[in-house]
C-alpha cells in the first residue's frame, strides 16, 4: 500500500520507491467552475494519463525539461518529485474562454501574432486571480530568472505542440502549464498535459475536442466521446 502524499480534484500523489520520485494517479473525476461542478467519467483517468505521458515524452525529446519518467498502466505516471510553484501559466495562441469576458472587445478565435502568456495564482478559494510578473516576484513565488525561464519554456512548449497538433488535424488554441523545482532547483514542467489543460479545435470545422464541452453543460456521454477522440487523435489508436 503506497503512502498518499496529497490529492487534488483529478489526481492523487503517492510516494514512489525513490525519495526523489512520486506516482501520479489520474482519477476519473471531471470538474469545472473551481470544483463546484463535478462528475465521474469512467475511463477518463486512463485517457488523461496516457495522453500526458505521450506529450511529456514528446517534449523531453524536444529538449523541454519535464517531471516525466515513466508511464505506469493503466492510469499513472512516475515522475520526479517537484516543489510545485503555485502558479498556472496560460499560453494563448487564439482568443477563447474567459479572456473574452475580461476583454470583450476581442473577437473569439482571433490569432495573436505572438503567443499571449498569462499568470494566475493557483488558489480555488480566490478563483485563481491573474498575476502580473511583479506580483510573482513580490509574493516570493519565483525570482526574475525563474520567471523568464518559465516564459521561455512555455513558448518552446507552445511552438512544439502547435506543430504536433496540426499534424493531427488540431489547432492548439491555448494551454495551461504548471512548473516545479526538482531536488537540484531545476525548473521542470509538471502536472499534466491533456484535454483538461488545453483547448483543441478541429482545423477544418473549429469544433472543440477538449474539456470545454463539459464546461458548457453537454451530456456526459458526449463529453466522454470528446475525450476518446482526443486520445485517438493524439495517441493514434482507439482508447
C-alpha positions as CSV (number, residue, x, y, z in Angstrom):
1,X,0.0,0.0,0.0
2,X,1.6,3.2,-1.1
3,X,1.6,6.3,1.1
4,X,-0.6,9.1,-0.2
5,X,1.2,12.4,-0.2
6,X,-1.7,14.5,-1.5
7,X,-4.9,14.6,-3.5
8,X,-6.3,17.2,-5.9
9,X,-9.5,17.4,-8.0
10,X,-8.3,15.0,-10.7
11,X,-5.1,13.3,-9.4
12,X,-3.7,11.5,-6.3
13,X,0.0,11.8,-5.5
14,X,1.7,8.8,-3.9
15,X,5.2,8.2,-2.6
16,X,7.3,6.1,-5.0
17,X,10.2,3.8,-4.4
18,X,12.9,6.5,-4.6
19,X,12.6,9.6,-2.5
20,X,13.0,12.0,-5.4
21,X,10.1,10.5,-7.4
22,X,6.3,10.3,-7.0
23,X,3.5,8.3,-8.6
24,X,0.7,10.4,-10.0
25,X,-2.6,8.6,-10.2
26,X,-5.1,10.1,-12.6
27,X,-8.7,9.9,-11.4
28,X,-11.9,9.6,-13.5
29,X,-13.2,12.8,-11.9
30,X,-14.0,15.8,-14.1
31,X,-14.5,19.3,-12.6
32,X,-15.2,22.9,-13.6
33,X,-16.0,26.2,-12.0
34,X,-13.3,25.9,-9.3
35,X,-14.5,22.4,-8.5
36,X,-18.2,23.4,-8.0
37,X,-19.2,21.3,-10.9
38,X,-18.1,17.7,-10.5
39,X,-18.8,14.3,-12.2
40,X,-17.2,11.0,-12.9
41,X,-16.3,9.8,-16.4
42,X,-15.3,6.2,-16.2
43,X,-12.0,5.7,-18.1
44,X,-11.1,9.4,-18.2
45,X,-8.1,8.9,-15.8
46,X,-6.5,6.3,-18.2
47,X,-7.1,8.6,-21.2
48,X,-5.5,11.6,-19.5
49,X,-2.6,9.7,-18.1
50,X,-1.8,8.1,-21.5
51,X,-2.0,11.5,-23.3
52,X,0.0,13.2,-20.7
53,X,2.7,10.6,-20.9
54,X,2.8,10.8,-24.7
55,X,3.1,14.6,-24.7
56,X,5.7,14.7,-21.9
57,X,7.8,12.2,-23.9
58,X,7.5,14.3,-27.0
59,X,8.6,17.4,-25.1
60,X,11.5,15.6,-23.5
61,X,12.7,14.6,-26.9
62,X,12.4,18.3,-28.0
63,X,14.7,19.3,-25.1
64,X,12.0,20.6,-22.7
65,X,12.6,19.6,-19.1
66,X,9.5,17.9,-17.5
67,X,8.8,15.8,-14.5
68,X,8.0,12.7,-16.6
69,X,9.9,9.5,-16.0
70,X,7.6,6.6,-17.0
71,X,4.0,5.7,-17.8
72,X,2.6,3.1,-15.5
73,X,-0.5,1.4,-16.9
74,X,-3.4,1.9,-16.7
75,X,-3.6,5.5,-15.3
76,X,-0.4,6.5,-13.5
77,X,2.8,8.4,-14.2
78,X,6.1,8.0,-12.4
79,X,7.6,11.5,-12.1
80,X,10.3,13.5,-10.5
81,X,9.2,14.9,-7.2
82,X,8.9,18.7,-7.5
83,X,8.4,21.6,-5.3
84,X,5.5,23.0,-7.2
85,X,5.2,26.7,-7.8
86,X,1.5,27.8,-7.1
87,X,1.1,29.5,-10.5
88,X,-0.9,28.4,-13.5
89,X,0.8,29.6,-16.7
90,X,-1.7,30.0,-19.6
91,X,-0.4,30.5,-23.2
92,X,-2.9,31.7,-25.7
93,X,-2.4,31.4,-29.4
94,X,-6.0,32.3,-30.2
95,X,-8.7,34.2,-28.2
96,X,-11.1,32.0,-26.4
97,X,-12.5,31.2,-22.9
98,X,-12.9,33.7,-20.1
99,X,-10.4,36.0,-21.7
100,X,-13.4,37.1,-23.9
101,X,-15.3,38.0,-20.7
102,X,-12.4,40.1,-19.4
103,X,-11.7,41.7,-22.8
104,X,-15.0,41.6,-24.8
105,X,-13.5,43.8,-27.5
106,X,-11.5,40.8,-28.7
107,X,-13.3,38.5,-31.2
108,X,-13.3,34.8,-30.4
109,X,-10.8,33.0,-32.5
110,X,-8.5,36.0,-33.1
111,X,-5.0,34.8,-33.6
112,X,-2.2,36.5,-31.7
113,X,0.9,37.5,-33.7
114,X,2.9,36.4,-30.7
115,X,1.5,34.0,-28.0
116,X,0.0,35.7,-25.1
117,X,1.3,34.4,-21.7
118,X,-0.6,35.0,-18.6
119,X,0.0,34.0,-14.9
120,X,-2.7,33.0,-12.4
121,X,-2.3,32.3,-8.7
122,X,-3.3,28.7,-8.1
123,X,-6.0,29.2,-5.5
124,X,-9.6,28.0,-5.9
125,X,-10.8,29.9,-2.9
126,X,-9.7,33.2,-4.6
127,X,-10.8,32.0,-8.0
128,X,-7.3,31.9,-9.4
129,X,-6.7,35.6,-9.7
130,X,-4.5,36.9,-12.6
131,X,-1.0,37.9,-11.6
132,X,1.4,40.5,-13.1
133,X,5.1,39.4,-13.2
134,X,5.8,42.0,-10.4
135,X,3.2,40.2,-8.2
136,X,5.0,36.9,-8.7
137,X,8.3,38.4,-7.5
138,X,6.7,40.4,-4.7
139,X,5.0,37.3,-3.3
140,X,8.2,35.4,-3.5
141,X,6.8,32.7,-5.8
142,X,9.6,32.9,-8.3
143,X,12.6,35.1,-8.9
144,X,13.4,37.2,-12.0
145,X,15.5,34.4,-13.6
146,X,12.8,31.8,-13.0
147,X,10.0,34.0,-14.4
148,X,11.9,34.5,-17.6
149,X,12.8,30.8,-17.8
150,X,9.2,29.9,-17.3
151,X,8.2,32.2,-20.2
152,X,10.9,30.8,-22.4
153,X,9.9,27.1,-21.7
154,X,6.2,28.0,-22.2
155,X,7.0,29.5,-25.6
156,X,9.0,26.4,-26.6
157,X,6.2,24.1,-25.5
158,X,3.7,26.1,-27.5
159,X,5.8,26.1,-30.6
160,X,6.3,22.3,-30.5
161,X,2.8,21.4,-29.5
162,X,1.3,23.7,-32.2
163,X,3.1,21.6,-34.9
164,X,2.4,18.3,-33.2
165,X,-1.4,19.0,-33.0
166,X,-1.5,20.5,-36.5
167,X,-0.2,17.2,-37.9
168,X,-3.2,15.5,-36.3
169,X,-5.7,18.0,-37.7
170,X,-6.0,20.0,-34.5
171,X,-5.5,23.7,-33.7
172,X,-3.8,24.4,-30.4
173,X,-5.9,27.4,-29.2
174,X,-4.4,27.7,-25.7
175,X,-2.9,25.5,-22.9
176,X,-2.0,25.6,-19.2
177,X,1.3,24.6,-17.7
178,X,2.5,24.2,-14.1
179,X,6.1,24.3,-13.0
180,X,8.1,23.0,-10.1
181,X,11.7,22.7,-8.9
182,X,13.4,19.4,-8.7
183,X,16.0,18.5,-6.0
184,X,18.6,20.4,-7.8
185,X,16.3,23.5,-8.1
186,X,16.0,23.0,-11.8
187,X,12.7,24.1,-13.3
188,X,10.5,21.4,-14.9
189,X,7.1,21.3,-16.4
190,X,4.9,19.3,-14.0
191,X,1.2,18.3,-13.5
192,X,-0.4,17.2,-16.7
193,X,-1.0,17.8,-20.5
194,X,-4.2,16.6,-22.0
195,X,-7.8,17.7,-22.9
196,X,-8.2,19.1,-19.4
197,X,-5.4,21.6,-19.8
198,X,-5.7,22.5,-23.5
199,X,-8.2,23.9,-25.9
200,X,-8.1,22.0,-29.2
201,X,-10.2,22.8,-32.2
202,X,-10.6,20.7,-35.3
203,X,-8.7,22.5,-38.1
204,X,-11.4,22.1,-40.6
205,X,-14.6,22.6,-38.6
206,X,-13.5,24.6,-35.5
207,X,-15.2,22.0,-33.3
208,X,-13.8,21.7,-29.8
209,X,-12.0,18.5,-28.8
210,X,-11.4,19.3,-25.2
211,X,-13.0,19.9,-21.7
212,X,-14.9,23.0,-22.9
213,X,-17.8,20.7,-23.9
214,X,-18.2,19.8,-20.2
215,X,-17.9,23.4,-19.1
216,X,-20.8,24.3,-21.5
217,X,-23.1,21.6,-19.9
218,X,-23.1,18.9,-22.6
219,X,-24.3,15.4,-21.6
220,X,-21.6,13.3,-20.1
221,X,-21.9,10.8,-22.9
222,X,-20.9,13.4,-25.4
223,X,-18.1,14.7,-23.1
224,X,-16.7,11.2,-22.9
225,X,-16.7,10.9,-26.7
226,X,-14.6,14.1,-26.9
227,X,-12.0,12.6,-24.5
228,X,-12.0,9.4,-26.5
229,X,-11.5,11.4,-29.7
230,X,-8.6,13.4,-28.2
231,X,-7.0,10.1,-27.3
232,X,-7.4,8.7,-30.8
233,X,-6.1,11.7,-32.5
234,X,-3.1,12.3,-30.2
235,X,-2.1,8.7,-29.5
236,X,-3.1,7.3,-32.9
237,X,-5.4,4.5,-31.8
238,X,-8.7,3.9,-30.1
239,X,-8.7,4.1,-26.2
